[in-house]
Amino acid sequence: MIQHKKPILILLLLFTVLIATGCSSIVNKKNIILPLDKKYAISSFWNYTETPMAGLRAATIMESVLAQKNIHITSLIGGGDELTLSSTKSSFLEKKRAKAKALGADYLIIGNVQEWRYKTGIDGEPVVSYGIKIINLKDNSTVFNGLGAKSAWGHKSISIVAQEIAKELTPQFVK
């Protein structure tokens, strides 16, 4: 009788672990260590969602997470109409690169938001997906590129889920 309960207990334990961890995915195309003593600038993130100002929200959350890590960061995050006034994404990025260089930044952090919403249904689970890219302003090369996606239970807000992604997504910084 005891042997029959053992597989059931193992399956129940595995099911509980899967439920408790939630759905989360972080993808780093380049896992590097960045210098802490350099100057970083952060731009507004491009918004590919139907949620107004999701890019601005994600960028300010990322900015706060980086500031908690004692990273010298200059904000280039604009207002709500900043991205809609730009004719193209490339012209927007060129303006941000030029402004970051003029302010003495070594790196520019840009990003984009693919999903920022609550699922429809009884629980209204938050779902967030966004990516960041860190560009070396000396040669315009991408030194870091990462994407994070996560959904959570209905008791969490989108901002909390976005903070969790930002903490997991940021690269390591050392002196």
N, CA, C and O of each residue as an XYZ file, in Angstrom:
700
protein
N       0.821     -1.194      0.000
C       0.000      0.000      0.000
C       0.868      1.263      0.000
O       0.513      2.248     -0.647
N       1.973      1.251      0.697
C       2.831      2.416      0.789
C       3.505      2.705     -0.552
O       3.692      3.870     -0.903
N       3.874      1.664     -1.310
C       4.523      1.863     -2.588
C       3.593      2.544     -3.592
O       4.075      3.276     -4.456
N       2.311      2.335     -3.510
C       1.368      2.978     -4.427
C       1.252      4.472     -4.144
O       0.977      5.248     -5.059
N       1.454      4.885     -2.915
C       1.336      6.294     -2.547
C       2.572      7.088     -2.945
O       2.474      8.292     -3.181
N       3.712      6.453     -3.022
C       4.958      7.145     -3.319
C       4.939      7.836     -4.693
O       5.293      9.013     -4.767
N       4.542      7.162     -5.782
C       4.482      7.856     -7.074
C       3.468      9.005     -7.074
O       3.690     10.035     -7.710
N       2.380      8.825     -6.371
C       1.370      9.891     -6.301
C       1.929     11.096     -5.558
O       1.702     12.233     -5.970
N       2.650     10.866     -4.481
C       3.256     11.964     -3.725
C       4.308     12.687     -4.555
O       4.408     13.913     -4.504
N       5.084     11.941     -5.311
C       6.103     12.560     -6.161
C       5.440     13.418     -7.238
O       5.876     14.542     -7.483
N       4.412     12.912     -7.872
C       3.690     13.683     -8.882
C       3.045     14.932     -8.283
O       3.072     16.003     -8.888
N       2.477     14.788     -7.110
C       1.873     15.930     -6.428
C       2.924     16.984     -6.092
O       2.669     18.179     -6.240
N       4.090     16.558     -5.646
C       5.178     17.480     -5.334
C       5.648     18.202     -6.600
O       5.843     19.417     -6.576
N       5.831     17.481     -7.691
C       6.236     18.105     -8.949
C       5.197     19.103     -9.439
O       5.554     20.188     -9.898
N       3.939     18.760     -9.351
C       2.864     19.656     -9.757
C       2.880     20.935     -8.918
O       2.715     22.033     -9.451
N       3.077     20.793     -7.617
C       3.127     21.947     -6.719
C       4.295     22.862     -7.058
O       4.146     24.084     -7.048
N       5.452     22.288     -7.358
C       6.626     23.089     -7.725
C       6.365     23.846     -9.018
O       6.709     25.023     -9.118
N       5.766     23.198    -10.007
C       5.455     23.863    -11.267
C       4.474     25.012    -11.084
O       4.642     26.074    -11.683
N       3.466     24.810    -10.276
C       2.469     25.855    -10.019
C       3.098     27.022     -9.272
O       2.814     28.180     -9.577
N       3.943     26.729     -8.307
C       4.537     27.781     -7.472
C       5.511     28.657     -8.242
O       5.657     29.837     -7.924
N       6.181     28.106     -9.247
C       7.176     28.892     -9.964
C       6.563     29.848    -10.972
O       7.209     30.834    -11.325
N       5.356     29.610    -11.450
C       4.729     30.487    -12.421
C       5.371     30.339    -13.780
O       6.222     29.474    -13.985
N       4.965     31.179    -14.703
C       5.501     31.120    -16.051
C       6.447     32.295    -16.245
O       6.037     33.454    -16.193
N       7.716     31.982    -16.467
C       8.715     33.022    -16.612
C       9.780     32.566    -17.585
O      10.122     31.384    -17.637
N      10.301     33.501    -18.354
C      11.353     33.177    -19.296
C      12.262     34.390    -19.454
O      11.797     35.499    -19.715
N      13.560     34.166    -19.293
C      14.551     35.212    -19.522
C      15.532     34.666    -20.541
O      16.052     33.562    -20.382
N      15.787     35.439    -21.592
C      16.715     35.028    -22.624
C      17.784     36.101    -22.750
O      17.476     37.262    -23.022
N      19.034     35.719    -22.554
C      20.159     36.627    -22.758
C      20.942     36.129    -23.960
O      21.480     35.022    -23.939
N      21.010     36.937    -25.004
C      21.775     36.533    -26.169
C      23.270     36.654    -25.896
O      24.061     35.876    -26.429
N      23.661     37.613    -25.076
C      25.047     37.806    -24.691
C      25.089     37.981    -23.181
O      24.536     38.945    -22.651
N      25.719     37.087    -22.507
C      25.845     37.207    -21.057
C      27.218     37.783    -20.744
O      28.222     37.075    -20.807
N      27.262     39.074    -20.407
C      28.539     39.739    -20.168
C      28.533     40.447    -18.826
O      27.502     40.557    -18.162
N      29.697     40.918    -18.447
C      29.852     41.727    -17.240
C      30.224     43.131    -17.704
O      31.187     43.310    -18.449
N      29.458     44.123    -17.262
C      29.684     45.507    -17.659
C      30.362     46.286    -16.535
O      30.183     45.969    -15.359
N      31.141     47.306    -16.900
C      31.837     48.099    -15.887
C      30.878     49.003    -15.104
O      30.058     49.709    -15.691
N      30.991     48.971    -13.809
C      30.139     49.769    -12.927
C      30.545     51.240    -12.934
O      29.719     52.115    -12.673
N      31.806     51.513    -13.231
C      32.313     52.889    -13.146
C      32.089     53.706    -14.425
O      32.572     54.835    -14.513
N      31.384     53.179    -15.397
C      31.071     53.917    -16.620
C      29.726     54.622    -16.477
O      28.947     54.327    -15.571
N      29.473     55.546    -17.377
C      28.217     56.291    -17.363
C      27.229     55.659    -18.333
O      27.569     55.347    -19.474
N      25.995     55.476    -17.858
C      24.934     54.872    -18.651
C      23.797     55.867    -18.809
O      23.499     56.638    -17.897
N      23.172     55.842    -19.964
C      21.958     56.632    -20.210
C      20.858     55.654    -20.590
O      21.114     54.633    -21.228
N      19.635     55.972    -20.194
C      18.500     55.105    -20.541
C      17.472     55.926    -21.307
O      17.168     57.063    -20.946
N      16.954     55.341    -22.346
C      15.986     55.982    -23.215
C      14.591     55.430    -22.943
O      14.438     54.401    -22.286
N      13.601     56.106    -23.442
C      12.248     55.552    -23.454
C      12.279     54.255    -24.253
O      13.048     54.130    -25.206
N      11.456     53.300    -23.874
C      11.381     52.030    -24.590
C      10.285     52.127    -25.650
O       9.259     52.777    -25.447
N      10.520     51.476    -26.767
C       9.540     51.444    -27.833
C       8.367     50.574    -27.407
O       8.573     49.505    -26.833
N       7.161     51.005    -27.671
C       5.954     50.309    -27.231
C       5.270     49.620    -28.410
O       4.730     50.283    -29.296
N       5.296     48.283    -28.417
C       4.629     47.514    -29.464
C       3.292     46.945    -28.983
O       2.736     46.050    -29.619
N       2.780     47.455    -27.878
C       1.528     46.947    -27.327
C       0.395     47.925    -27.606
O       0.604     49.007    -28.155
N      -0.794     47.523    -27.220
C      -1.946     48.423    -27.308
C      -2.141     49.203    -26.009
O      -3.060     50.015    -25.906
N      -1.291     48.964    -25.029
C      -1.377     49.651    -23.743
C      -0.645     50.984    -23.836
O       0.557     51.002    -24.101
N      -1.337     52.095    -23.625
C      -0.672     53.395    -23.704
C       0.471     53.520    -22.694
O       0.337     53.114    -21.540
N       1.566     54.071    -23.126
C       2.749     54.400    -22.320
C       3.416     53.192    -21.656
O       4.119     53.358    -20.659
N       3.214     52.002    -22.177
C       3.864     50.810    -21.611
C       5.382     50.915    -21.732
O       6.106     50.480    -20.837
N       5.867     51.488    -22.828
C       7.307     51.660    -23.004
C       7.911     52.597    -21.978
O       9.004     52.351    -21.467
N       7.202     53.666    -21.679
C       7.691     54.610    -20.667
C       7.687     53.976    -19.280
O       8.603     54.197    -18.489
N       6.666     53.199    -18.992
C       6.588     52.521    -17.689
C       7.721     51.515    -17.532
O       8.380     51.474    -16.493
N       7.948     50.704    -18.563
C       9.018     49.703    -18.499
C      10.380     50.368    -18.352
O      11.225     49.885    -17.598
N      10.603     51.466    -19.059
C      11.884     52.172    -18.988
C      12.127     52.751    -17.596
O      13.241     52.664    -17.080
N      11.108     53.337    -16.985
C      11.300     53.916    -15.646
C      11.505     52.828    -14.596
O      12.238     53.035    -13.629
N      10.870     51.677    -14.774
C      11.096     50.559    -13.849
C      12.525     50.054    -13.995
O      13.197     49.807    -12.994
N      12.997     49.898    -15.230
C      14.376     49.466    -15.463
C      15.363     50.476    -14.891
O      16.377     50.095    -14.306
N      15.069     51.757    -15.057
C      15.926     52.812    -14.511
C      16.039     52.696    -12.991
O      17.131     52.840    -12.442
N      14.937     52.440    -12.315
C      14.940     52.304    -10.861
C      15.728     51.079    -10.409
O      16.474     51.141     -9.432
N      15.561     49.972    -11.117
C      16.291     48.749    -10.769
C      17.796     48.964    -10.938
O      18.580     48.517    -10.101
N      18.202     49.639    -12.003
C      19.624     49.920    -12.215
C      20.167     50.878    -11.158
O      21.300     50.719    -10.703
N      19.376     51.862    -10.767
C      19.801     52.806     -9.737
C      20.005     52.103     -8.402
O      20.890     52.481     -7.635
N      19.197     51.084     -8.113
C      19.369     50.314     -6.884
C      20.695     49.568     -6.865
O      21.202     49.234     -5.794
N      21.261     49.303     -8.038
C      22.544     48.607     -8.137
C      23.710     49.591     -8.150
O      24.841     49.211     -8.452
N      23.435     50.858     -7.823
C      24.441     51.928     -7.767
C      25.106     52.192     -9.117
O      26.305     52.462     -9.186
N      24.329     52.112    -10.169
C      24.831     52.393    -11.503
C      24.560     53.857    -11.813
O      23.442     54.344    -11.641
N      25.592     54.551    -12.268
C      25.442     55.965    -12.630
C      24.640     56.030    -13.931
O      25.138     55.676    -14.999
N      23.391     56.489    -13.822
C      22.496     56.464    -14.979
C      21.850     57.826    -15.195
O      21.376     58.461    -14.253
N      21.841     58.257    -16.439
C      21.206     59.510    -16.832
C      19.927     59.167    -17.582
O      19.934     58.355    -18.507
N      18.852     59.781    -17.182
C      17.560     59.483    -17.793
C      17.316     60.346    -19.026
O      17.387     61.573    -18.974
N      17.027     59.672    -20.128
C      16.598     60.333    -21.355
C      15.150     59.971    -21.655
O      14.684     60.094    -22.788
N      14.451     59.526    -20.626
C      13.062     59.107    -20.777
C      12.197     60.355    -20.907
O      12.223     61.240    -20.051
N      11.440     60.406    -21.984
C      10.629     61.590    -22.277
C       9.201     61.439    -21.821
O       8.875     60.588    -20.994
N       8.350     62.287    -22.380
C       6.938     62.273    -22.032
C       6.158     61.261    -22.832
O       6.722     60.527    -23.644
N       4.853     61.221    -22.604
C       3.980     60.237    -23.215
C       3.866     60.329    -24.720
O       3.568     59.330    -25.374
N       4.099     61.521    -25.299
C       3.961     61.668    -26.742
C       5.304     61.596    -27.467
O       5.362     61.788    -28.682
N       6.367     61.324    -26.743
C       7.705     61.347    -27.327
C       7.855     60.373    -28.502
O       8.384     60.749    -29.548
N       7.410     59.167    -28.345
C       7.601     58.165    -29.390
C       6.659     58.368    -30.567
O       7.004     58.013    -31.694
N       5.497     58.922    -30.338
C       4.560     59.130    -31.439
C       4.972     60.316    -32.308
O       4.577     60.394    -33.471
N       5.756     61.233    -31.763
C       6.204     62.385    -32.540
C       7.350     62.024    -33.484
O       7.578     62.725    -34.470
N       8.061     60.959    -33.199
C       9.178     60.539    -34.037
C       8.651     59.896    -35.313
O       7.683     59.136    -35.291
N       9.305     60.215    -36.422
C       8.825     59.658    -37.682
C       9.149     58.173    -37.799
O       8.329     57.398    -38.291
N      10.325     57.774    -37.354
C      10.699     56.362    -37.406
C      11.457     55.988    -36.146
O      11.940     56.851    -35.413
N      11.553     54.697    -35.909
C      12.307     54.216    -34.758
C      13.794     54.545    -34.906
O      14.449     54.889    -33.923
N      14.327     54.444    -36.118
C      15.761     54.710    -36.313
C      16.094     56.178    -36.056
O      17.144     56.468    -35.482
N      15.233     57.111    -36.462
C      15.515     58.528    -36.191
C      15.404     58.828    -34.701
O      16.156     59.645    -34.169
N      14.469     58.168    -34.033
C      14.330     58.323    -32.583
C      15.600     57.854    -31.879
O      16.109     58.534    -30.989
N      16.110     56.690    -32.280
C      17.315     56.145    -31.653
C      18.544     56.999    -31.946
O      19.397     57.168    -31.074
N      18.649     57.535    -33.149
C      19.782     58.398    -33.481
C      19.785     59.652    -32.607
O      20.844     60.090    -32.157
N      18.623     60.224    -32.368
C      18.524     61.394    -31.495
C      18.951     61.042    -30.068
O      19.650     61.821    -29.419
N      18.534     59.872    -29.580
C      18.887     59.446    -28.222
C      20.379     59.150    -28.110
O      21.002     59.477    -27.100
N      20.955     58.536    -29.137
C      22.405     58.276    -29.131
C      23.179     59.586    -29.070
O      24.119     59.723    -28.287
N      22.783     60.546    -29.894
C      23.466     61.843    -29.932
C      23.344     62.555    -28.590
O      24.318     63.127    -28.099
N      22.169     62.523    -28.002
C      21.957     63.186    -26.710
C      22.765     62.507    -25.607
O      23.350     63.182    -24.760
N      22.799     61.172    -25.614
C      23.569     60.431    -24.601
C      25.056     60.736    -24.716
O      25.731     60.931    -23.706
N      25.569     60.779    -25.943
C      26.983     61.113    -26.165
C      27.282     62.524    -25.681
O      28.310     62.764    -25.049
N      26.382     63.460    -25.978
C      26.573     64.851    -25.558
C      26.610     64.984    -24.035
O      27.275     65.875    -23.505
N      25.905     64.111    -23.340
C      25.887     64.142    -21.872
C      27.041     63.348    -21.263
O      27.148     63.257    -20.040
N      27.902     62.775    -22.098
C      29.078     62.058    -21.614
C      28.841     60.600    -21.253
O      29.658     59.996    -20.557
N      27.746     60.030    -21.712
C      27.462     58.624    -21.414
C      28.355     57.717    -22.266
O      28.690     58.038    -23.406
N      28.726     56.588    -21.685
C      29.508     55.580    -22.395
C      28.598     54.543    -23.065
O      28.933     53.984    -24.109
N      27.446     54.304    -22.441
C      26.511     53.283    -22.924
C      25.099     53.847    -22.940
O      24.747     54.693    -22.118
N      24.289     53.369    -23.888
C      22.882     53.738    -23.972
C      22.040     52.481    -23.824
O      22.271     51.481    -24.505
N      21.064     52.541    -22.930
C      20.142     51.421    -22.725
C      18.838     51.766    -23.421
O      18.196     52.772    -23.120
N      18.463     50.906    -24.360
C      17.204     51.063    -25.076
C      16.387     49.797    -24.865
O      16.897     48.806    -24.341
N      15.140     49.824    -25.264
C      14.327     48.630    -25.086
C      13.040     48.710    -25.862
O      12.741     49.710    -26.514
N      12.276     47.626    -25.777
C      10.966     47.588    -26.401
C      10.062     46.676    -25.590
O      10.518     45.727    -24.952
N       8.778     46.981    -25.628
C       7.777     46.231    -24.872
C       6.868     45.516    -25.865
O       6.278     46.137    -26.749
N       6.766     44.185    -25.700
C       5.914     43.404    -26.584
C       4.558     43.094    -25.955
O       3.561     42.950    -26.663
N       4.521     42.992    -24.629
C       3.260     42.665    -23.958
C       3.230     43.347    -22.593
O       4.220     43.359    -21.862
N       2.073     43.912    -22.270
C       1.897     44.654    -21.016
C       0.400     44.734    -20.765
O      -0.242     45.722    -21.119
N      -0.157     43.689    -20.151
C      -1.615     43.671    -19.990
C      -2.016     42.691    -18.898
O      -1.201     41.940    -18.364
N      -3.292     42.732    -18.596
C      -3.906     41.723    -17.737
C      -4.697     40.783    -18.638
O      -5.441     41.230    -19.511
N      -4.535     39.482    -18.422
C      -5.323     38.512    -19.180
C      -6.792     38.681    -18.810
O      -7.125     39.030    -17.677
N      -7.644     38.435    -19.763
C      -9.068     38.499    -19.463
C      -9.497     37.210    -18.775
O      -8.941     36.142    -19.031
N     -10.465     37.317    -17.925
C     -10.942     36.152    -17.192
C     -11.165     36.497    -15.734
O     -11.091     37.660    -15.335
N     -11.431     35.497    -14.967
C     -11.754     35.696    -13.559
C     -10.578     36.266    -12.776
O     -10.750     37.197    -11.989
N      -9.382     35.714    -12.986
C      -8.229     36.122    -12.187
C      -7.541     37.384    -12.681
O      -6.931     38.093    -11.881
N      -7.616     37.686    -13.954
C      -6.963     38.868    -14.492
C      -5.466     38.850    -14.262
O      -4.919     39.794    -13.692
N      -4.794     37.799    -14.693
C      -3.360     37.631    -14.445
C      -2.541     38.643    -15.244
O      -2.828     38.873    -16.418
N      -1.513     39.259    -14.619
C      -0.645     40.185    -15.346
C       0.324     39.430    -16.254
O       0.863     38.389    -15.879
N       0.532     39.967    -17.446
C       1.450     39.395    -18.416
C       2.329     40.520    -18.949
O       1.824     41.533    -19.435
N       3.656     40.339    -18.856
C       4.596     41.364    -19.281
C       5.704     40.708    -20.090
O       6.181     39.624    -19.751
N       6.107     41.378    -21.165
C       7.233     40.923    -21.967
C       7.943     42.142    -22.521
O       7.337     42.956    -23.217
N       9.238     42.271    -22.211
C      10.014     43.352    -22.806
C      11.482     42.980    -22.874
O      11.954     42.071    -22.192
N      12.181     43.710    -23.714
C      13.598     43.442    -23.905
C      14.415     44.704    -23.752
O      13.909     45.816    -23.904
N      15.704     44.513    -23.445
C      16.616     45.649    -23.380
C      17.839     45.362    -24.241
O      18.202     44.214    -24.497
N      18.444     46.433    -24.667
C      19.680     46.361    -25.435
C      20.592     47.448    -24.880
O      20.151     48.576    -24.659
N      21.862     47.113    -24.654
C      22.841     48.093    -24.182
C      23.849     48.303    -25.298
O      24.483     47.364    -25.782
N      23.980     49.570    -25.694
C      24.820     49.935    -26.834
C      26.043     50.698    -26.346
O      25.921     51.651    -25.576
N      27.223     50.276    -26.797
C      28.461     51.004    -26.532
C      28.474     52.198    -27.484
O      28.466     52.027    -28.703
N      28.493     53.399    -26.926
C      28.382     54.601    -27.750
C      29.660     54.944    -28.505
O      29.625     55.756    -29.429
N      30.795     54.338    -28.128
C      32.041     54.605    -28.859
C      31.993     54.050    -30.272
O      32.440     54.695    -31.220
N      31.442     52.835    -30.406
C      31.417     52.210    -31.730
C      30.017     51.763    -32.160
O      29.866     51.093    -33.181
N      28.998     52.131    -31.386
C      27.598     51.775    -31.663
C      27.354     50.267    -31.728
O      26.427     49.815    -32.400
N      28.177     49.498    -31.039
C      27.976     48.043    -31.010
C      27.056     47.664    -29.857
O      27.032     48.326    -28.819
N      26.313     46.607    -30.053
C      25.439     46.090    -29.010
C      26.269     45.168    -28.111
O      26.801     44.157    -28.571
N      26.375     45.525    -26.828
C      27.166     44.716    -25.899
C      26.294     43.782    -25.070
O      26.788     42.812    -24.494
N      25.011     44.070    -25.011
C      24.085     43.207    -24.274
C      22.730     43.269    -24.940
O      22.277     44.330    -25.369
N      22.087     42.112    -25.022
C      20.756     42.036    -25.604
C      19.994     40.958    -24.843
O      20.410     39.800    -24.833
N      18.899     41.319    -24.216
C      18.134     40.342    -23.445
C      16.644     40.582    -23.568
O      16.189     41.692    -23.846
N      15.895     39.509    -23.352
C      14.441     39.560    -23.439
C      13.863     38.799    -22.260
O      14.336     37.713    -21.927
N      12.846     39.359    -21.632
C      12.195     38.693    -20.509
C      10.694     38.696    -20.675
O      10.109     39.660    -21.168
N      10.078     37.608    -20.258
C       8.618     37.487    -20.315
C       8.154     36.766    -19.068
O       8.806     35.834    -18.597
N       7.028     37.201    -18.538
C       6.534     36.583    -17.317
C       5.038     36.823    -17.170
O       4.519     37.874    -17.545
N       4.368     35.835    -16.622
C       2.984     36.009    -16.205
C       2.916     35.598    -14.742
O       3.757     34.838    -14.262
N       1.926     36.099    -14.047
C       1.832     35.823    -12.611
C       0.363     35.655    -12.226
O      -0.543     35.810    -13.045
N       0.167     35.338    -10.969
C      -1.190     35.193    -10.441
C      -1.876     36.545    -10.357
O      -1.214     37.582    -10.409
N      -3.162     36.544    -10.232
C      -3.973     37.753    -10.222
C      -3.710     38.691     -9.060
O      -4.106     39.855     -9.119
N      -3.049     38.223     -7.997
C      -2.798     39.107     -6.857
C      -1.592     40.021     -7.074
O      -1.346     40.903     -6.252
N      -0.833     39.836     -8.160
C       0.310     40.702     -8.466
C      -0.106     41.752     -9.492
O      -1.008     41.535    -10.301
N       0.569     42.882     -9.437
C       0.307     43.927    -10.425
C       1.300     43.804    -11.577
O       2.309     43.106    -11.472
N       1.003     44.483    -12.660
C       1.908     44.504    -13.805
C       3.254     45.094    -13.407
O       4.295     44.605    -13.847
N       3.249     46.130    -12.586
C       4.500     46.763    -12.173
C       5.398     45.808    -11.397
O       6.615     45.811    -11.585
N       4.818     45.005    -10.543
C       5.621     44.037     -9.783
C       6.231     43.010    -10.725
O       7.404     42.662    -10.587
N       5.452     42.524    -11.674
C       5.963     41.553    -12.639
C       7.073     42.196    -13.482
O       8.092     41.559    -13.748
N       6.881     43.448    -13.899
C       7.900     44.155    -14.684
C       9.183     44.351    -13.877
O      10.278     44.252    -14.431
N       9.062     44.628    -12.574
C      10.248     44.757    -11.714
C      10.985     43.430    -11.605
O      12.215     43.395    -11.644
N      10.246     42.350    -11.471
C      10.870     41.030    -11.388
C      11.654     40.717    -12.660
O      12.761     40.182    -12.602
N      11.072     41.054    -13.803
C      11.769     40.838    -15.073
C      13.034     41.696    -15.121
O      14.105     41.209    -15.485
N      12.910     42.965    -14.755
C      14.057     43.879    -14.806
C      15.208     43.376    -13.930
O      16.369     43.445    -14.331
N      14.889     42.877    -12.748
C      15.936     42.364    -11.857
C      16.626     41.142    -12.439
O      17.841     40.992    -12.304
N      15.864     40.270    -13.082
C      16.444     39.069    -13.682
C      17.162     39.368    -14.999
O      18.105     38.670    -15.371
N      16.715     40.398    -15.693
C      17.205     40.702    -17.029
C      18.502     41.506    -17.034
O      19.304     41.362    -17.958
N      18.724     42.333    -16.044
C      19.899     43.199    -16.058
C      21.186     42.370    -15.994
O      21.273     41.386    -15.260
N      22.171     42.789    -16.771
C      23.451     42.083    -16.725
C      24.188     42.369    -15.423
O      23.752     43.198    -14.624
N      25.286     41.693    -15.217
C      26.089     41.892    -14.016
C      27.010     43.097    -14.240
O      27.567     43.282    -15.322
N      27.153     43.905    -13.191
C      28.033     45.080    -13.240
C      29.097     44.922    -12.160
O      28.782     44.558    -11.027
N      30.365     45.195    -12.505
C      31.460     45.110    -11.534
C      32.379     46.315    -11.690
O      32.414     46.966    -12.734
N      33.127     46.591    -10.613
C      34.098     47.707    -10.657
C      35.330     47.308    -11.388
O      36.254     48.111    -11.526
